Amino acid sequence: MFLAILMLGSFACTGQSLFSDFDKFFGNHVRDGLVDYSSASKDSDSRNKILQGIKQFPYDEKSKEERMAFLINTYNFFVIHELSNHYPVASPKEIPRFFTEKNYQLNGKKYSLDKIEKDLLFGIERDPRFHLVLICGAKSCPPFYHNTFRSETLDKQLEDATSKAINDNSWLNETDESIWVSQIFSWYGFDFGDLRAFIKTYRPDISSSKPLKFQDYNWAINHIAAIDQSVIASFMTPSQLIAKGNWEFKSFQALYSEKRKDGFDQFNSRSSFFSSFNQFTYGAGSNLNLGFDLVLKRNFQNDFVSSSPFALFNSDNIQSRVDTLTNAEGDVLRRQQAQGLSHIGPKVKFKPFSKIPKLTFQQTAYFPIQKSVDGQWVSFSQFFYDQNLGSRASLFLELSFWTVVHPDFNVFPIPRSFISYFPNKYITIYGLVALYGEFGVGTKINLTRRIELELLHSQFLENNGKRAQTFNLGVRIHP
């Protein structure tokens, strides 16, 4: 008898301690229905303590209400925990099998988020209000309820949370023509039954005649921090994947210009190479992006007339041609001009290792179109990695291999590093250091929510009688 009482007391203390830890964790990292993943990602001690408490929670010994409250809090905590492990990330959709991987241990077994929701929670009771308190980590999820759910107040809390969500205009909005509601009401329509009647229970002033329409679901992370999430979401680094069903278009104009010494040790010979990379990328899956590049080039090699790197833009119609010049010493020099559509490049991008979510691989194959402009067959392999350096800075690393397959086989490794600083949600300033002595500074500017402008200038250290620099202008458009 004494042992049984002792065990019951231990179980009760375990549950109370866990719920107190939920209180503290949610109180520290949740504000106004959003999550501060920056601070949560650094709070590993609290997260590990809660993970241990969830494992030890005596699930089978608890009442129905206690199990339901436990599962709601646990589900929401697991979402925050997983996104914190991958932070910074633009969307839960960028994490492979975010909802289906069996990563979470409770009651002696491992479960996925889907199993916790559908098998455990809805296995106890088919309450439609659960859909309005489970947080999937996206902005279109219901707002995060401000208190930890508890068995003794569960029904009241569910009513309060459901009412808050339905009366939030970002989640349910009536216009002159329609009533726009969350996609959640469409996905789980069976649970809600008569949807308009369910809504009017909590928002009785809503129209009885206007048609119900479902809003597009915003899968951007439900984040709040010192810098608004729009900074991270819009200034995407190449290490991030585009969420499934989304797309982006980038047009990046790059001018590389170099001067070489002639036979009199003077920098008289200039060669300039302009490339316009027009890139379309589509989120084909949770861990897969597909796309293609169209590359236009305009080249002017061995220009002895102008000292400007922009001289190749002076002529409206550069014809593809090669001139042979001979100087006083008898040296033969070639002056070459060319322009046109040079390559098309199909590409694939994915995260090769699920345990290293910030590492991304991209492979592009460039096939020549106009061989008079550039006849090289090229394989371009890129590894991307980024690391958050607090809420206002980040480190981005790239290791690329530019491999000329034909006509002559050559491999050029190109490691590059970028350090970015976010003074506000509209501007990024970054520095570049790369192999071959390249140093640069650039900026990204949010012109609108969907249009981003990028400017970059870099210079190379003088090497083997050559001085070089680049001028770059990019525009990115996304939905």
N, C-alpha and C positions, 0 to 999 in steps of 0.2 A: 504493500500500500504506500509506504513512504517513498519507494523508488518511483512508483507511478506518479505520485504528486510532484516529486522532484522533476520528472521528465516533462510533465505538463507545464510546470513553472518555467522550465528551460525553453520549451517551445514558445510559450507566450512572450518571454523576454526576447527571443530571437525575432519574432514578428514585430514587436514594438520597436526594437532597436533598428531593424531594417527600415521601417516606415519613418522613423526619425531621421535616418540617413537620407531617405528620399526627400524629406522636407528640406533638409539642409542643402542637398545638391541642387534640387530644382530652384530653391530660393536664391542660391548663389549664381545660377547660370541661365535662368529664364526670366524674361522681362517683357511685359506687354504682349504675351502670346508668342514671342519669338525666343530663340536660343542663342546665347553667346558661345559659339563653338570655339572661339579663340581661347576663352578662359577655361572652358570645359576640357579642351585638349591638353591643357597644362595641369589639370587637377587629377592626375593619375592615381594618387593615394585614395581619394574619395571614390573614384570609379572602381578601383580594385576591391575596396572594402565592401561596396555594394554588390559587386559580382560574387564575392564570397558569401554575403548574406543571402543572396538569391539562391545560391546552391544549397545552403543549409536550411532554407525555409521549409517547415514541415507541411507541405502542400496538402497531403492526403488527410492530415489531422484537422484541417480548418473547415469552417462552415462555408456554405455556398457564397455568401456575401464577402467573406474574407478572401476566398479564392479569386473572386471577380475583381475586387479592389487590388489584390496583389498582381494579377495578370495585367491590368490596365497600366499600373505604375511600372511594372517590369518591362512591358512592351515599349512604353515611351522612353524609359531609361536606355534600353538596348539600342534604340534608334539614335539617341544622342551619343551613346558610347561609340557606336560604329562610325558615325560621321566625324566624331572627334578624332578617332584613330586615323582617318583619311584626310583630315583638315590640313590645308584649305582645299575644298572641293566645291564645284559649282552646283552639283545636284546629286541626290542619292542615286539617280539613274546612271551616273558615271561609275558606280561601284558594282562590279560584276556580281550578279546573283544576290543583290542586297536583301531582297525579301525571301529568297528561297534557300540560301545556304544555311545548313544546320550548324550555326556558330554558338548557340546560346544554351547553357546548361541550367536546368532546373528540375527538381523532383527526380534526380538521378538519371535524367536523359538529356539528349541534345535536341534542340528544336530550331527551326527557322522562324522568322517573324511571321510568315504566313501560317505556319502550324500553330504558333501561339495564339494568333487571332482566330483562325477558322476552326481548329480542332479543340483547343482548350477553352478559350473564352466563350465563343459561340456554341461550344459543346455543352456548356453549363446552362446557358439561356440565350435565346435568339432575340436579344434586345436591340432594336435599331439605333438606340442612343449610343451604343458602343462605337458606331461609325463616326460619331461626332466628338469623341474624346481620344481616339487612337491617333497618334501623330506620326506621319510617314516621313517627316523631315523636309517636306516641300512647302512652298509658300501657299499653295492652294489647299493644303491640309487645314483642318479646323484649327483655330487658335489654341495654343497650349493652355490648358486650364491652370489657374493660378495656385491651386492647392493639391497636395497629395490626396489621392482617393483613399477613403477609409470605409470599413464595412458598416460602421454604425451610422454613417451619413451618406452612404453610397447613392441611394435613390435621389436624395435632395441634390447631391452634387451632379449627378447625371442630368437632372432636370435643369439645373443652373447652367451647366456647360452647353447643353443643347440649345437652350434659349439664347445664350450669348452668341453662339455660332450662327444661328438662323437670323438673328437681328444685326449681324455684322454685314454691312453693305458690300464688303469685298467678297463675301461668301454667298450672299443672296441679295440681288439688287433689282428693284422694280423700275423700269423705264416707261416712257409713254406708250410703247408698243408691246413690251413683253416683260416677263419676270425671268431674270437670268439667275440660274441656280448652279451649285457645284456639280461637277461630273460624278461625285460620289453618289448623288441621288439616282443617277442613271446606272452606275455600275452595280449598285445594291438595291435596285428598285423593288425586288421581291421582299426585302426586309421592311421597307417603308410602307408597302401596301398603297393605299390612296395617298399619293405624295402631296397633293394640294391640301388635303385634310390634315396630314401630319404637320405641314408647314404652318397652317393657320392655327394649330394648337398653340404655337409659340409666337406667331406673328399674325394675330387675327385681322389686322388692318390691310393685309395683302389682298390684291384684287382676286375676285372669284372668276373672272372671265378672260383675263389676258393669258396668252399661251405661255407655258413653261418652256424655257430654252436652257440648254446646258452650256456653261462657259468652258472655254479651252482651259485645260489643266496646266498650271504653272509649276513645273518641276524644279525651279530654282530653289536652292536651299533656304530654309526658314531661319535665316541668320540675323543676328544683331551684334554689332561690335563697335569699336571706336571708329572704324571706317565702315560705311554702309556696304552691304553685300554687293551692291551694284558695281563697286570697284572691282571685286574679284570676278564677278560674273561677266562683266563686259570686257575687262582687260585679261582675257584668257591667255594663259601661256600655252605653248604647243604641247605641253605635257598633259593637258586636259583633253578629254574626249567630248565631242558634241553629243548631247543626250539623244536617245533614240527618237526619231521623227523630226528632229531639228536640223537646221542647215546653216551654213555660212558661206559668204562669198568674199574673197580677199583679192585685191589688185595691188601688187607690190612692184614699184618701179625702182630698179637698182642701176646706178651708174658707177662703174668701176673705171678709174682713169689712172694711168701711170706714165711717168717720164723716165726715159733711159738715157744714159750718156752715149754721145757719139764718139768718133775717133779722136776728137779734140778735147775729150773729157768734159764736154758741156751737155747739160740736160736739154737737148733739142728735139728728140724724137718722142712724140706723145702718142699713146694708143688708148682709145676709150671704147668701152663695151657697155652698151645699154641693154638691159633685159627687163621685159615686162612680164611678170608672173601673174596670171589670172587663174585663181584657184577656187574651185567649188568643192565643198565637203558636205556630206550627208551622214547623219547618225543612223546607220543601218541596223544597229542592235545595241544592247546594253554595254557591249565591250567591243564594238566594231564600227569604225567610220570608213566610208568609201568616198572616192572623189576623183577628180582629174585636174590637171594643170594644162593651160594653153600658154606657150611661151613665145613672145615676139622679141626679136633682137634687132639691134642697129649697132654696127661695129665700124670703127675707123682706126686702122692700125698704121703706125708709122706716119703720123701727120707732122710734117716739118714746117708747116705754114703758121698754124695757130698754137698759142700756148694755153688756150682755154680748154678745160675738160668738157665744156658744153659745145664745142665747135661742131660735133657731129650732128647737132640739132639745127645748124645753120642752113643746111640744104634741105629743101622740102622733099626731094626725091634722090636719095643716094642710090645709085645703080651698083649692082654687084660687079665689081671689077678689081683687077690686080695690076698695079703699075710697078715697073722695075726701074729703080733709080741707081745711078753709079756716082759716087762722090770722087773727089780729087785723088784719093788714095786708091781708087779702083775697087772699093768695097761695093758689093751689090746689095741694095736695100729694096724691100718690097713694101709698097703702100697699098693696103687692101681696104675696100669699102664693101659693106653688105647690109641688107636689111630685109626683114620679112618674118613670116610665121615659121619659127625654127623647130619647135617640138610640141608634141602632145604627150602628156604624162599621166596615165592612170595610176592611182595610189590606193593603198590600204593602210589603216592605222588601228592599233589595238594595244591593250595592256598585256604584255607577255607573261607577267607573274602576278597572280592575285595577291600574294603576300607583300608585294612592293607596289602599292596602288598608284604611287606618284611617278612611276617609271612607265613611259609610253614608247612604242616603236612605230615608225612610219617608213614604208617602202614605196618609192616612186620609180617607175621605169619610163625614161624619156626616149621617145622614138622620133627621129628627125623627119621633118616635113619638107623643108626646102634645104637641100644639102648644100646649095651654094652659100647659104647663110651660116649653117653649122651642121655638119654631117655626122657628128658623133652620136653613137648609141651609148646611153648613160644609165647606170643604176645608182640611185641615190638612197642610201640607208641612213636613218636618223634615229638616235636614242635621245629622249627628252626626260629631264627630271627637275622637279622644283621643290623647294623647301621654304616654308613660311619662316620669316625672321621677325616675329612679333606681328602686331596688327597693322603696321605701316610699312613693312619692307618684306622683300622676298628674294631668294636666290634661285636662279634658273640656270641649268647646265644642259649643254647639247654636245653630243658626240656624233659627227656625221662622217660618212664615207662616200665621197664622190668618185665613182668608179667608171672610167671610160672603158667600155667593152669593145668598141670598134670605132675607128680602124686600128688603133694601137691600144693595147691593154695597159691601163695605169690606174692606181688607187691613190686618192688624196684624202688622208684623214684630216678632219677639221674640228678640233675641240673648241668650244666657245663657252664663256660664262657671262651671265648678266646679273647685276644687282639692281633691283627696282625699289623705288621709294614712292609711296602714295601720299602726297600732301593733302589731297581731298578726293572726293569720289569722281571728279571730272578729269584729273590729270595724273599720269604716271611719269616719273623721271627715272631713267636707267643709264647705267654705264656698261660698256662692253669691253671684255678682254678676250683675245683669241690667239690661236697659233699664228705663226709667221709675223709676230709683232704687230698685230692689229689692236688699236684702242679706239673706242668710240663713245659717244654720248647721244642719247635719244630721248624722245618723249612720246607719249600716247595721250590723246585728247578725246574725250567723249563729246562729239559735236551734238548728238542727240542720244536717246536711249538705245538706238539701233545702229548708229553710225559712229565708227571710231577712226580717227586719223592718227597716223604714226609718222614721225620724222626721225631720221638717224643719219649722223655723219661720223665717219671713221677715217683714221689715217694709219698707215703702216710705217714702221721704222725703216729707214733707208737700208737697203740690202742689195749687194751685188750690182751697184750702180743703178738702182731703181728706186724711185719715189712713187708711192701710190696712195690713193684715197678713194673713198666711196661716198656717194650721196644717195639717200634712199627716201622714198615717199610711199606710204601705204594707206589703203582705205579698207576697212573691214565692215561688212554689212551683215547683220544677223537679225532674226525675228524677235 
